[in-house]
Structures are given as structure tokens and as C-alpha cells.
């Protein structure tokens, strides 16, 4: 899992322009507000790519590549204006180390049954095996 520090693409006396994604198909944009010590996610998607950008606060990101049986659980810290991409079959959990706000962009929509059919929830990633 790689995190990206987002920098302004353009700055002048009027302010700045920030490019989060370029040449990617996005079907959902969400705004996530999480209180300190809350945990979200704890799942992976079979098809969907997800990008999470921390706008304010600090998040611990826990991931594991479900398709690689030798993959280890990894942790990284995302701070303000850092973004991470979760490809399909990447377990992800987000723990708020502070009150946090994130922008979430996904390659599939979240409305209806399609989201649930693409989402596999995992309570214990350390002992999880793909069936």
C-alpha cells in the first residue's frame, strides 16, 4: 500500500487548485467524518477501487492483500492531505487517531445491492483466509 502526499497543482494570489485523481473513473464521492478512536471499514471489495484522502485529522490505515496468501497485515498513518488507494481484494480498516474528515472516491457506486455484493466484511484479518 502506498500513500501519496497531495500538493497544490496550482497556486496564485486567488488561492490554489488541488488535483486528487486524474484519468480515473469515479462513480461515488463520499465525505467521512470519524470521531477519535472509531474504526471503519474492516472489509475488502471484489471489484471496486477506493481512494481515501484525509482532509483533517489523522488515521491509522490497516491493510492486507487478500489475494496473496503470504501477505502480511500492514499499518500506515495518514495525515492531512495524504491519500491511499485500496485496489480490489485489499482489506482495509481505518482507525481515527484524532477526530478526522476524509474524502472517499470509489470506482463503483454505493447505492443499492451492488455495493453489498462487492463488499466482503472481515472481523479478524489476522486469521482470515479466502474460501
C-alpha positions in Angstrom: 0.0 0.0 0.0 1.4 3.4 -1.0 0.3 6.7 0.4 0.5 9.9 -1.6 1.1 13.4 -0.2 -1.3 15.7 -2.2 0.2 19.1 -3.1 -1.4 22.0 -4.8 -1.3 21.7 -8.6 -1.6 25.5 -9.0 -1.2 28.5 -6.7 -1.6 32.2 -7.3 -2.9 35.2 -5.4 -6.5 33.9 -5.7 -5.8 30.7 -3.9 -5.0 27.1 -5.1 -6.2 24.2 -7.1 -5.8 20.6 -5.9 -5.9 17.6 -8.2 -6.8 14.4 -6.3 -7.3 12.0 -9.2 -6.6 12.3 -12.9 -7.8 9.9 -15.6 -9.7 7.7 -13.2 -13.4 6.7 -13.4 -15.2 7.7 -10.2 -18.8 6.6 -9.5 -19.0 7.7 -5.9 -17.7 10.6 -3.8 -18.3 10.5 -0.1 -17.3 12.6 2.9 -16.4 10.6 6.0 -16.4 12.1 9.5 -14.9 9.9 12.2 -14.6 10.6 15.9 -11.3 9.8 17.6 -10.8 6.0 18.3 -13.5 4.9 15.9 -12.8 2.2 13.4 -14.4 2.0 10.0 -14.2 -0.4 7.1 -12.9 -3.8 8.1 -13.7 -5.2 4.7 -12.5 -5.6 1.1 -14.1 -5.3 -2.3 -14.0 -7.8 -5.2 -14.1 -5.2 -8.0 -14.1 -1.7 -6.5 -11.0 0.6 -6.2 -11.2 3.1 -3.4 -9.2 6.2 -2.7 -9.3 7.8 0.8 -7.9 11.3 1.3 -7.5 12.7 4.8 -8.7 16.3 4.8 -8.3 16.9 8.6 -7.1 14.7 11.4 -5.0 11.5 11.4 -5.9 8.0 10.6 -4.2 4.6 11.0 -4.8 2.5 7.9 -4.6 -1.3 8.2 -4.4 -3.3 5.0 -3.8 -6.8 3.7 -3.7 -8.2 0.2 -6.3 -10.9 0.3 -5.1 -12.5 -2.9 -1.6 -13.1 -1.7 -1.6 -15.9 1.0 1.8 -14.8 2.2 0.7 -11.1 2.5 1.2 -9.6 6.0 -1.1 -7.1 7.7 0.4 -3.6 7.2 -0.3 -0.4 9.0 0.4 3.2 8.0 -0.5 6.6 9.3 -2.3 9.1 7.0 -2.2 12.7 8.0 -3.8 15.8 6.4 -3.7 15.8 2.6 -2.3 12.3 2.4 -4.2 9.7 0.2 -4.2 6.0 -0.1 -5.6 3.7 -2.8 -7.2 0.4 -1.9 -7.3 -1.9 -5.0 -9.8 -4.8 -5.3 -9.1 -7.6 -2.8 -7.2 -5.3 -0.4 -8.7 -5.5 3.1 -8.8 -2.0 4.7 -9.7 -0.7 8.1 -9.4 3.0 9.1 -8.9 3.9 12.8 -9.2 7.6 13.7 -6.3 8.6 15.9 -7.9 12.1 16.1 -11.3 13.4 15.1 -10.9 13.1 11.3 -12.5 14.1 8.0 -11.9 12.1 4.8 -12.9 12.3 1.2 -13.7 8.8 -0.2 -13.7 8.2 -4.0 -14.7 4.8 -5.5 -14.8 3.2 -8.9 -18.3 1.7 -8.2 -21.4 3.3 -6.8 -22.6 2.7 -3.3 -26.3 2.7 -3.9 -28.4 -0.4 -3.9 -27.4 -4.1 -3.7 -24.3 -3.8 -5.9 -22.2 -2.4 -3.1 -23.1 -5.2 -0.7 -22.5 -7.8 -3.3 -19.0 -6.4 -3.9 -18.1 -6.0 -0.2 -16.7 -8.8 2.0 -16.7 -7.9 5.7 -13.8 -9.3 7.8 -13.8 -9.1 11.6 -10.4 -10.9 12.2 -8.0 -10.1 9.4 -5.1 -11.9 11.2 -6.8 -15.3 10.8 -8.9 -14.6 7.7 -8.5 -17.0 4.7 -10.2 -16.6 1.4 -12.6 -19.6 0.9 
